[in-house]
Amino acid sequence: MEFKHNFTYYIRKHPWIRVLCIIAVCAIVIGFSAIITYTVNEKPVILSISQQVGVPGDVISIRGKYFNNSKETSYVEIAGNRLTESSYISWTDDEIVITIPSNTQDGLLYVVSGAGRSNPDFFTNKNAIPVTIPQSSLYACPEITSLSAETLYVGEILTITGKNFGTKKSSAQVYFSTKKTRQQAAENAYPTSTPKEDPTEYIHASDLDFDYDFWSETEIRVYVPDGAFSGYLYVSTENGNSTKVPFQVQQRAGVKNYGTKNMYLVQTSADISDIKGTKDSVLSLRLPLPQQTADQPEVKLTEQDPKPLLDNYDNTSVFQITMDKTGKNSYAANEKYRISQNHVITVRSVETWIDVDYVAIPRNRQRMLYKTYTRADKLVPADVPELVRLMPGIVYKSINPYRQAKLIYDYMIANYKVQDKLRKGDTSCLDMLKSKKGDAYDFAVLYAAMLRTVGVPAKVMSGILIDTDKNARPHWWVNFYLDDFGWVPADPALGAGLEYKSFQPPANPAKYYFGNLDSQHIMFTQHYNPVKNTISNGKTVSIPKSYATQSIWEEASQDITSYSSFWNTPDVLGVY
């Protein structure tokens, strides 16, 4: 009672005490308001966009929540570019309406507010789609009515006529029968109540090989893909599969066979630590995905930790770490963050027998496969003056692509020494021309560069090599292309004597690794992969001489000041 009486007395007697009390009450009210505002402020969430394919000038609406009732400092970002003020038509807490600006590229779309960055969605500029095609029938399975030919060579173009193929190719595919391995054929021939496997396996035509020439609602033009064999073909879309149609595939000048089959459980991972940045700064990590081909026919994802932002974006899984409002990494326990994914990968050995005198001379060098894989890129330095001067003395006047490939391979085996340890840094394969030695990366890239210089299509295959102790190391080899036959493997580093514990060591590695490949090669990329950015104006990191040749492995927003990263060599957890 006495305290209350004295407090009342002093408030009446001293005006400055009354002023302090008013200030204290205001501070408490403002503090509570800030806390309430802080706790309810949520990052934007995109639920849908009205169209994912459009052209500049189109009006699209982005629906979701937590956009805020007015734009203020918030914005929309597409393909790493922030939209200008003139692009916004309306902005509410659950819908944003924008006009697509003229400079918009394909990429990820985000809504960014003071609370952070939303989940991404995709937007594609329709003008960048190479073929304009009519609208499709909805929800109808594809139907094949005729084929332009019943028998073709690998690499020849086939026209498939029918209906309900779709307005654009998108994720649709044309599947061809592929050949059973001798190992599988023996298993299925053994008398049992039921066969161990479906007697027919299928592969689809390859986008990386530019096998699809045209796609419309009623017509598909497709090159017969590498790995296709006589049997059946069918068209598969999101609405279902067509009936299977008989189709015969020929290979000129020889035979390709898939032999031994192995299955591997492989883990890829990276460790990140000591991330320092400001509010809402972002670190994006791109973990490569193993690819499917005729000799690597099955890739199954079994585990991912944590769940990635995007499962498959430019053949990578995209993981993102976002800093919280205090600048601390709220996702990393004990200042260390690991991303990882496990795949079960089926690999077959490849065996080829070729009669060099019957190898076809290229007919159509304007085909995109030829134009792409005979020119220089950021990985393969074809047509440089040093190689242009060197090649006539190696291939002489031969115009036979198989003979050219063999002459170059033999030249490298005879004149260059292979190093077991990788040279450090982003070195050039052209150093071998003077030093007469190089690592497995140098051997593969230089071999591909020499092949391209003489006009033979060649791809550098990047991945890992697994030895008898289940140890994996980054490795590179080459595929070169023959008309009417397909891709032929060659591993010049192993041919030159690279130390390696094979499950079944060949008697003559130099001879075996031209035209053949064992089932201990796991492939992640079969070309230089120019992956797209996911962070606007971010700082990017590439990793030379790794198990995947991709342009971006890490992206950090401008306000990430420092971090540590370590990309682990893939770990083989099991061999079956």
C-alpha positions as CSV (number, residue, x, y, z in Angstrom):
1,M,0.0,0.0,0.0
2,E,2.8,2.3,0.9
3,F,4.6,1.7,-2.4
4,K,1.4,2.4,-4.4
5,H,0.9,5.6,-2.4
6,N,4.4,6.8,-3.0
7,F,4.3,5.9,-6.7
8,T,1.1,7.9,-7.1
9,Y,2.5,10.8,-5.2
10,Y,5.7,11.0,-7.4
11,I,3.8,10.8,-10.6
12,R,1.6,13.8,-9.5
13,K,4.5,15.8,-8.3
14,H,7.2,15.1,-11.1
15,P,6.1,15.6,-14.7
16,W,9.3,13.9,-16.1
17,I,8.2,10.6,-14.4
18,R,4.9,10.8,-16.2
19,V,6.8,11.2,-19.5
20,L,9.0,8.2,-18.8
21,C,5.9,6.0,-18.0
22,I,4.3,7.0,-21.3
23,I,7.5,6.2,-23.2
24,A,7.7,2.8,-21.5
25,V,4.1,1.9,-22.3
26,C,4.7,2.9,-26.0
27,A,7.9,0.8,-26.1
28,I,6.0,-2.2,-24.7
29,V,3.2,-1.9,-27.3
30,I,5.6,-1.4,-30.2
31,G,7.7,-4.4,-29.0
32,F,4.7,-6.7,-28.8
33,S,3.6,-5.5,-32.3
34,A,7.0,-6.3,-33.7
35,I,7.0,-9.8,-32.1
36,I,3.5,-10.5,-33.5
37,T,4.5,-9.3,-36.9
38,Y,7.7,-11.3,-36.9
39,T,6.0,-14.5,-35.9
40,V,3.2,-14.3,-38.5
41,N,5.4,-13.2,-41.4
42,E,5.7,-16.3,-43.6
43,K,7.7,-16.9,-46.7
44,P,5.7,-16.8,-49.9
45,V,4.3,-20.1,-51.2
46,I,3.5,-20.7,-54.9
47,L,0.6,-23.1,-55.3
48,S,0.1,-22.7,-59.1
49,I,0.7,-20.5,-62.1
50,S,-1.9,-20.1,-64.8
51,Q,0.5,-21.2,-67.6
52,Q,4.0,-22.6,-67.5
53,V,4.7,-22.0,-71.3
54,G,4.2,-18.5,-72.7
55,V,5.6,-15.7,-74.9
56,P,6.6,-12.1,-74.0
57,G,3.4,-10.1,-73.6
58,D,1.4,-12.9,-72.1
59,V,-0.5,-12.2,-68.9
60,I,-0.1,-14.9,-66.3
61,S,-1.3,-15.2,-62.7
62,I,0.6,-16.7,-59.8
63,R,-1.6,-18.1,-57.1
64,G,-0.4,-18.9,-53.6
65,K,-0.2,-17.4,-50.1
66,Y,1.8,-15.0,-48.0
67,F,2.6,-12.7,-51.0
68,N,1.6,-9.7,-48.8
69,N,-1.3,-7.4,-49.7
70,S,0.9,-4.9,-51.5
71,K,4.0,-5.3,-53.5
72,E,6.3,-2.8,-51.8
73,T,9.8,-4.3,-51.8
74,S,8.6,-7.8,-53.0
75,Y,9.2,-9.0,-56.5
76,V,8.9,-11.9,-59.0
77,E,12.0,-13.5,-60.4
78,I,12.2,-15.6,-63.6
79,A,15.4,-17.4,-64.7
80,G,17.5,-15.4,-62.3
81,N,16.1,-12.0,-63.5
82,R,14.0,-9.7,-61.4
83,L,10.9,-8.3,-63.2
84,T,10.7,-4.6,-63.7
85,E,7.9,-2.5,-62.2
86,S,6.1,-2.2,-65.5
87,S,5.6,-6.0,-65.5
88,Y,3.1,-6.0,-62.5
89,I,-0.6,-5.7,-63.2
90,S,-1.9,-6.5,-59.7
91,W,-0.6,-7.8,-56.4
92,T,-2.6,-9.4,-53.5
93,D,-1.7,-11.7,-50.7
94,D,-2.8,-14.8,-52.7
95,E,-2.5,-13.8,-56.3
96,I,0.0,-11.8,-58.5
97,V,-0.8,-10.9,-62.1
98,I,2.2,-10.1,-64.3
99,T,3.0,-9.5,-68.0
100,I,5.9,-11.6,-69.3
101,P,8.7,-9.1,-70.4
102,S,10.5,-9.4,-73.7
103,N,13.8,-10.6,-72.3
104,T,12.4,-13.6,-70.3
105,Q,14.3,-16.9,-70.7
106,D,13.5,-20.5,-69.6
107,G,14.1,-21.1,-65.9
108,L,12.8,-21.1,-62.4
109,L,10.1,-18.6,-61.2
110,Y,10.2,-17.3,-57.6
111,V,8.2,-14.8,-55.5
112,V,10.5,-13.0,-53.1
113,S,9.4,-10.9,-50.2
114,G,10.9,-9.6,-47.0
115,A,10.2,-12.9,-45.4
116,G,12.3,-14.8,-47.9
117,R,12.2,-16.7,-51.2
118,S,9.2,-18.9,-52.2
119,N,9.4,-22.5,-53.6
120,P,10.2,-22.5,-57.3
121,D,8.0,-23.2,-60.3
122,F,9.0,-23.6,-64.0
123,F,8.4,-21.1,-66.8
124,T,9.3,-21.8,-70.5
125,N,9.5,-19.2,-73.2
126,K,7.4,-20.7,-76.0
127,N,9.5,-18.9,-78.6
128,A,12.5,-21.1,-77.5
129,I,10.6,-24.4,-78.3
130,P,12.0,-25.5,-81.7
131,V,8.8,-26.9,-83.2
132,T,5.4,-25.3,-83.2
133,I,2.8,-28.1,-83.3
134,P,-1.0,-28.3,-83.1
135,Q,-3.1,-29.0,-80.0
136,S,-3.5,-32.6,-78.9
137,S,-6.5,-34.7,-77.9
138,L,-6.7,-34.8,-74.2
139,Y,-6.4,-38.0,-72.1
140,A,-6.2,-40.3,-75.1
141,C,-3.6,-43.1,-75.4
142,P,-1.3,-42.8,-78.4
143,E,-2.1,-45.0,-81.4
144,I,0.3,-46.1,-84.2
145,T,-1.3,-46.6,-87.6
146,S,1.8,-47.0,-89.8
147,L,5.6,-46.9,-90.1
148,S,7.5,-45.5,-93.0
149,A,9.7,-48.6,-93.1
150,E,9.6,-52.1,-91.5
151,T,13.4,-52.4,-91.5
152,L,16.1,-49.7,-91.0
153,Y,19.7,-49.4,-89.9
154,V,20.7,-47.8,-86.6
155,G,20.8,-44.0,-87.2
156,E,18.4,-44.0,-90.1
157,I,15.2,-41.9,-89.7
158,L,11.8,-43.5,-89.1
159,T,8.5,-41.8,-89.5
160,I,5.7,-43.0,-87.2
161,T,2.2,-42.0,-88.2
162,G,-0.8,-42.2,-85.9
163,K,-2.7,-40.0,-83.4
164,N,-2.7,-38.7,-79.8
165,F,1.1,-38.4,-79.7
166,G,0.8,-35.0,-77.9
167,T,1.2,-31.3,-78.7
168,K,4.9,-31.5,-78.0
169,K,7.3,-34.2,-77.0
170,S,7.8,-33.1,-73.4
171,S,8.4,-36.3,-71.4
172,A,7.0,-38.6,-74.1
173,Q,9.3,-41.2,-75.7
174,V,9.6,-43.8,-78.5
175,Y,10.7,-47.1,-77.1
176,F,12.6,-49.8,-79.1
177,S,13.4,-53.4,-78.2
178,T,17.0,-53.8,-77.0
179,K,19.0,-57.0,-77.0
180,K,19.1,-59.4,-74.0
181,T,22.6,-60.0,-72.7
182,R,23.9,-63.5,-73.1
183,Q,23.8,-63.8,-69.3
184,Q,20.1,-62.9,-69.2
185,A,19.2,-65.2,-72.0
186,A,20.8,-68.1,-70.2
187,E,18.9,-67.3,-67.0
188,N,15.5,-67.1,-68.9
189,A,16.2,-70.3,-70.8
190,Y,16.6,-72.3,-67.5
191,P,13.4,-74.2,-66.9
192,T,11.4,-72.6,-64.1
193,S,7.7,-72.1,-63.4
194,T,7.9,-68.5,-64.5
195,P,10.7,-66.5,-66.3
196,K,13.0,-64.4,-64.2
197,E,12.5,-61.4,-66.4
198,D,10.2,-60.1,-69.1
199,P,11.7,-61.6,-72.3
200,T,11.8,-58.2,-74.0
201,E,13.5,-55.1,-72.7
202,Y,13.2,-51.6,-74.2
203,I,15.2,-48.4,-74.5
204,H,14.0,-45.0,-75.7
205,A,15.5,-42.7,-78.3
206,S,18.0,-40.3,-76.8
207,D,17.5,-36.5,-76.5
208,L,21.2,-36.1,-76.0
209,D,21.9,-37.8,-79.3
210,F,19.2,-35.6,-81.0
211,D,17.3,-38.7,-82.1
212,Y,14.0,-36.8,-82.2
213,D,13.7,-34.9,-85.5
214,F,10.0,-33.9,-85.3
215,W,7.1,-34.4,-83.0
216,S,3.4,-33.6,-83.6
217,E,0.0,-34.9,-82.7
218,T,-0.1,-37.3,-85.7
219,E,3.5,-37.8,-86.8
220,I,6.9,-38.5,-85.2
221,R,10.2,-38.6,-87.0
222,V,12.9,-40.3,-85.0
223,Y,16.4,-41.7,-85.7
224,V,16.7,-45.4,-84.8
225,P,18.7,-45.1,-81.6
226,D,21.9,-46.7,-80.5
227,G,21.2,-50.0,-78.7
228,A,18.0,-50.7,-80.6
229,F,17.5,-54.3,-81.9
230,S,14.9,-56.1,-83.9
231,G,11.6,-56.7,-82.0
232,Y,9.0,-54.1,-81.3
233,L,8.5,-50.4,-80.8
234,Y,5.9,-48.3,-79.1
235,V,5.1,-44.7,-78.2
236,S,4.7,-43.7,-74.6
237,T,3.1,-40.4,-73.4
238,E,1.7,-39.3,-70.0
239,N,-1.7,-40.7,-71.1
240,G,-0.3,-44.2,-71.6
241,N,1.4,-46.5,-74.2
242,S,0.5,-47.4,-77.7
243,T,0.3,-51.0,-78.8
244,K,3.6,-52.6,-79.7
245,V,4.4,-52.7,-83.5
246,P,7.0,-55.1,-85.0
247,F,10.1,-53.4,-86.3
248,Q,13.5,-54.8,-87.6
249,V,16.8,-53.1,-86.9
250,Q,20.0,-53.8,-88.8
251,Q,23.6,-53.0,-88.0
252,R,26.0,-52.6,-90.9
253,A,29.5,-53.9,-90.8
254,G,29.3,-55.8,-87.5
255,V,27.5,-56.8,-84.3
256,K,27.1,-55.2,-80.9
257,N,26.4,-57.4,-77.9
258,Y,25.7,-56.6,-74.2
259,G,27.5,-59.2,-72.1
260,T,28.1,-59.3,-68.3
261,K,25.6,-57.4,-66.2
262,N,26.4,-56.0,-62.7
263,M,24.3,-54.0,-60.3
264,Y,25.8,-51.4,-57.9
265,L,24.4,-49.5,-54.9
266,V,26.2,-46.1,-55.2
267,Q,26.1,-43.1,-52.9
268,T,27.0,-39.6,-54.0
269,S,27.4,-36.9,-51.4
270,A,28.9,-33.6,-50.4
271,D,29.7,-32.0,-47.0
272,I,29.1,-28.3,-46.3
273,S,30.2,-26.5,-43.2
274,D,31.0,-23.0,-41.7
275,I,28.4,-21.2,-43.8
276,K,28.3,-17.4,-43.1
277,G,25.9,-15.0,-44.6
278,T,23.1,-12.5,-43.9
279,K,19.3,-12.9,-43.7
280,D,17.8,-15.2,-46.4
281,S,21.1,-15.8,-48.2
282,V,21.1,-19.0,-50.2
283,L,23.5,-21.8,-51.0
284,S,22.5,-24.1,-53.9
285,L,24.3,-27.5,-54.5
286,R,23.9,-29.6,-57.7
287,L,24.4,-33.3,-57.2
288,P,24.8,-35.2,-60.5
289,L,22.4,-37.9,-61.5
290,P,23.6,-41.1,-63.3
291,Q,22.1,-41.3,-66.8
292,Q,20.4,-44.2,-68.6
293,T,21.7,-45.6,-71.8
294,A,21.6,-49.0,-73.6
295,D,24.6,-50.2,-71.6
296,Q,23.4,-48.6,-68.4
297,P,19.7,-49.5,-68.8
298,E,18.4,-49.0,-65.3
299,V,19.0,-46.3,-62.7
300,K,16.8,-46.3,-59.6
301,L,16.9,-43.7,-56.9
302,T,16.5,-45.4,-53.5
303,E,17.3,-42.7,-50.9
304,Q,17.8,-38.9,-50.7
305,D,18.8,-36.9,-47.6
306,P,17.5,-34.3,-47.2
307,K,14.7,-33.9,-49.8
308,P,16.1,-31.8,-52.6
309,L,14.5,-28.6,-53.8
310,L,14.3,-30.1,-57.3
311,D,14.6,-33.8,-58.1
312,N,15.9,-33.4,-61.7
313,Y,17.0,-30.1,-63.1
314,D,19.5,-30.4,-66.0
315,N,20.3,-33.9,-64.9
316,T,21.1,-32.8,-61.3
317,S,19.4,-32.9,-58.0
318,V,19.2,-29.3,-56.6
319,F,19.7,-28.9,-52.8
320,Q,19.4,-25.5,-51.2
321,I,20.4,-24.2,-47.8
322,T,18.7,-21.0,-46.7
323,M,20.0,-18.9,-43.8
324,D,17.5,-17.8,-41.2
325,K,16.8,-14.2,-40.1
326,T,19.7,-14.1,-37.6
327,G,22.3,-15.1,-40.2
328,K,22.8,-18.5,-38.7
329,N,22.4,-21.7,-40.8
330,S,19.3,-23.1,-39.3
331,Y,19.5,-26.3,-41.3
332,A,23.0,-27.5,-40.4
333,A,23.4,-29.5,-37.2
334,N,26.7,-29.0,-35.4
335,E,27.8,-26.6,-38.2
336,K,28.0,-29.4,-40.7
337,Y,25.5,-30.2,-43.5
338,R,25.6,-33.3,-45.7
339,I,23.6,-33.9,-48.9
340,S,23.5,-37.5,-50.3
341,Q,21.6,-39.7,-52.6
342,N,21.7,-43.5,-53.3
343,H,21.1,-45.1,-56.6
344,V,20.9,-48.8,-57.7
345,I,22.6,-48.8,-61.1
346,T,22.6,-51.7,-63.7
347,V,25.6,-51.8,-66.0
348,R,26.3,-54.1,-68.9
349,S,29.6,-54.8,-70.6
350,V,29.7,-53.9,-74.3
351,E,31.3,-56.1,-77.0
352,T,31.6,-55.1,-80.7
353,W,32.8,-57.1,-83.7
354,I,33.3,-54.8,-86.8
355,D,34.4,-55.5,-90.3
356,V,36.2,-52.3,-91.1
357,D,35.8,-52.7,-94.9
358,Y,32.0,-52.5,-94.5
359,V,31.8,-49.5,-92.3
360,A,29.6,-46.8,-93.8
361,I,31.0,-43.4,-94.7
362,P,28.8,-40.6,-93.1
363,R,25.9,-39.6,-95.3
364,N,24.4,-36.7,-93.4
365,R,26.9,-34.5,-91.6
366,Q,24.1,-31.9,-91.1
367,R,22.4,-34.1,-88.6
368,M,22.6,-32.5,-85.1
369,L,24.4,-35.4,-83.7
370,Y,27.3,-34.8,-86.2
371,K,27.2,-31.1,-85.8
372,T,27.3,-31.2,-82.0
373,Y,29.8,-34.0,-81.5
374,T,32.4,-33.0,-84.2
375,R,32.9,-29.4,-83.0
376,A,34.8,-28.0,-80.1
377,D,33.0,-27.2,-76.8
378,K,34.1,-26.2,-73.3
379,L,35.4,-29.6,-72.6
380,V,36.8,-30.9,-75.9
381,P,39.3,-28.6,-77.7
382,A,38.7,-29.8,-81.3
383,D,40.1,-28.1,-84.4
384,V,42.9,-26.3,-82.5
385,P,46.0,-25.6,-84.8
386,E,48.1,-28.2,-83.0
387,L,45.7,-31.0,-83.8
388,V,44.9,-29.8,-87.3
389,R,48.6,-30.0,-88.1
390,L,49.1,-33.4,-86.3
391,M,46.1,-35.4,-87.5
392,P,47.1,-36.0,-91.2
393,G,50.3,-37.7,-90.1
394,I,48.2,-40.1,-87.9
395,V,45.2,-41.0,-90.1
396,Y,47.0,-40.5,-93.5
397,K,44.4,-40.3,-96.2
398,S,41.8,-42.7,-94.6
399,I,38.2,-41.5,-94.7
400,N,36.9,-44.6,-93.0
401,P,35.7,-43.4,-89.5
402,Y,36.4,-46.8,-87.8
403,R,39.9,-47.0,-89.3
404,Q,40.5,-43.4,-88.3
405,A,39.4,-44.1,-84.7
406,K,41.7,-47.1,-84.5
407,L,44.7,-45.3,-85.9
408,I,44.3,-42.5,-83.4
409,Y,43.8,-44.9,-80.5
410,D,47.0,-46.9,-81.5
411,Y,48.9,-43.7,-81.9
412,M,48.0,-42.6,-78.3
413,I,48.8,-46.0,-76.8
414,A,52.2,-46.0,-78.5
415,N,53.3,-42.4,-77.9
416,Y,51.8,-41.3,-74.6
417,K,52.3,-42.6,-71.1
418,V,49.4,-42.8,-68.7
419,Q,49.7,-41.4,-65.1
420,D,47.8,-43.2,-62.3
421,K,47.4,-40.0,-60.3
422,L,45.2,-37.1,-61.6
423,R,47.0,-33.9,-62.4
424,K,45.8,-31.2,-60.1
425,G,43.8,-28.2,-61.2
426,D,41.9,-27.3,-64.4
427,T,44.7,-28.5,-66.7
428,S,44.6,-28.9,-70.5
429,C,44.8,-32.2,-72.4
430,L,46.9,-30.4,-75.0
431,D,49.8,-30.5,-72.5
432,M,50.2,-34.2,-73.6
433,L,51.4,-33.1,-77.0
434,K,54.6,-31.9,-75.5
435,S,55.0,-33.8,-72.3
436,K,54.0,-37.2,-73.9
437,K,52.1,-38.1,-70.7
438,G,48.8,-37.5,-69.0
439,D,46.1,-38.8,-66.7
440,A,42.9,-40.7,-67.5
441,Y,41.1,-37.4,-68.0
442,D,43.7,-36.1,-70.4
443,F,43.7,-39.4,-72.4
444,A,39.9,-39.4,-72.9
445,V,39.5,-35.6,-73.7
446,L,42.5,-35.6,-76.1
447,Y,41.2,-38.8,-77.9
448,A,37.8,-37.2,-78.3
449,A,39.4,-33.9,-79.5
450,M,41.5,-35.8,-82.2
451,L,38.4,-37.8,-83.4
452,R,36.3,-34.6,-83.7
453,T,39.1,-32.9,-85.6
454,V,39.0,-35.5,-88.3
455,G,35.2,-35.4,-88.3
456,V,34.3,-38.5,-86.3
457,P,31.6,-37.8,-83.7
458,A,32.9,-38.4,-80.2
459,K,31.6,-38.0,-76.6
460,V,33.6,-37.9,-73.4
461,M,31.9,-40.2,-70.9
462,S,32.4,-39.1,-67.3
463,G,31.8,-41.3,-64.3
464,I,33.5,-43.7,-61.9
465,L,35.6,-46.9,-62.3
466,I,35.0,-49.6,-59.7
467,D,37.7,-52.2,-58.8
468,T,37.5,-55.6,-57.2
469,D,37.8,-54.0,-53.7
470,K,34.6,-52.0,-54.4
471,N,36.7,-48.8,-54.5
472,A,35.5,-46.1,-56.9
473,R,37.5,-43.3,-58.5
474,P,36.6,-40.7,-61.1
475,H,37.2,-41.9,-64.6
476,W,36.7,-40.9,-68.3
477,W,36.4,-42.8,-71.5
478,V,35.0,-42.1,-75.1
479,N,32.2,-43.2,-77.4
480,F,32.6,-42.6,-81.1
481,Y,29.8,-42.9,-83.6
482,L,29.5,-45.0,-86.8
483,D,26.6,-44.6,-89.3
484,D,24.3,-47.6,-89.5
485,F,25.9,-49.1,-86.3
486,G,25.8,-46.7,-83.4
487,W,28.2,-45.7,-80.6
488,V,31.5,-47.7,-80.1
489,P,33.3,-47.5,-76.7
490,A,37.0,-46.9,-76.3
491,D,39.0,-46.4,-73.1
492,P,42.5,-45.2,-74.1
493,A,43.8,-44.8,-70.5
494,L,43.1,-48.4,-69.6
495,G,44.4,-49.4,-73.0
496,A,47.6,-47.6,-72.2
497,G,48.1,-49.5,-69.0
498,L,46.3,-47.5,-66.2
499,E,46.5,-49.5,-63.0
500,Y,43.1,-51.1,-62.3
501,K,41.8,-54.2,-60.6
502,S,39.3,-55.7,-63.1
503,F,36.8,-58.4,-62.1
504,Q,38.0,-60.3,-65.2
505,P,41.3,-58.8,-66.4
506,P,41.6,-58.9,-70.3
507,A,44.6,-60.7,-71.7
508,N,45.5,-57.6,-73.9
509,P,44.1,-54.4,-72.4
510,A,45.2,-52.3,-75.4
511,K,43.2,-54.5,-77.8
512,Y,40.2,-55.1,-75.5
513,Y,39.5,-51.5,-74.6
514,F,39.0,-50.4,-78.2
515,G,35.5,-51.4,-79.1
516,N,34.7,-53.1,-75.8
517,L,34.0,-52.0,-72.3
518,D,33.6,-53.9,-69.1
519,S,30.7,-53.6,-66.7
520,Q,32.7,-51.7,-64.1
521,H,32.3,-48.3,-65.7
522,I,29.4,-46.2,-64.2
523,M,28.5,-43.1,-66.3
524,F,27.1,-39.9,-64.9
525,T,27.5,-37.5,-67.9
526,Q,28.1,-38.2,-71.6
527,H,28.7,-34.7,-72.7
528,Y,29.6,-31.3,-71.2
529,N,26.5,-30.3,-69.2
530,P,25.9,-26.5,-69.2
531,V,23.5,-26.5,-66.3
532,K,21.4,-23.4,-65.7
533,N,21.6,-21.1,-62.7
534,T,19.0,-21.2,-60.0
535,I,20.1,-18.1,-58.0
536,S,20.0,-14.6,-59.5
537,N,23.5,-13.1,-59.9
538,G,24.9,-15.9,-57.8
539,K,28.6,-16.9,-57.4
540,T,29.2,-20.3,-59.1
541,V,31.8,-23.0,-58.5
542,S,32.8,-25.7,-61.0
543,I,34.9,-28.8,-60.2
544,P,37.4,-29.9,-62.8
545,K,38.2,-33.5,-63.4
546,S,35.3,-34.8,-61.3
547,Y,33.0,-37.7,-62.0
548,A,30.6,-35.5,-63.9
549,T,31.4,-32.8,-66.4
550,Q,28.9,-30.0,-65.5
551,S,29.3,-26.3,-65.5
552,I,27.9,-25.6,-62.0
553,W,28.3,-27.6,-58.8
554,E,27.7,-24.8,-56.3
555,E,25.9,-21.5,-56.4
556,A,26.0,-18.9,-53.6
557,S,23.9,-15.8,-53.4
558,Q,25.8,-12.5,-53.2
559,D,25.3,-12.2,-49.4
560,I,27.0,-15.6,-48.6
561,T,30.4,-14.4,-47.3
562,S,32.1,-17.8,-46.8
563,Y,31.6,-21.5,-46.5
564,S,33.5,-24.8,-46.8
565,S,32.5,-27.6,-49.2
566,F,33.9,-31.1,-49.8
567,W,32.5,-33.3,-52.7
568,N,33.1,-36.9,-51.8
569,T,34.1,-39.5,-54.4
570,P,31.0,-41.8,-55.0
571,D,30.9,-44.6,-52.5
572,V,30.0,-48.1,-53.6
573,L,27.8,-49.6,-50.9
574,G,27.1,-52.9,-52.6
575,V,27.8,-55.0,-55.7
576,Y,25.2,-57.5,-56.9
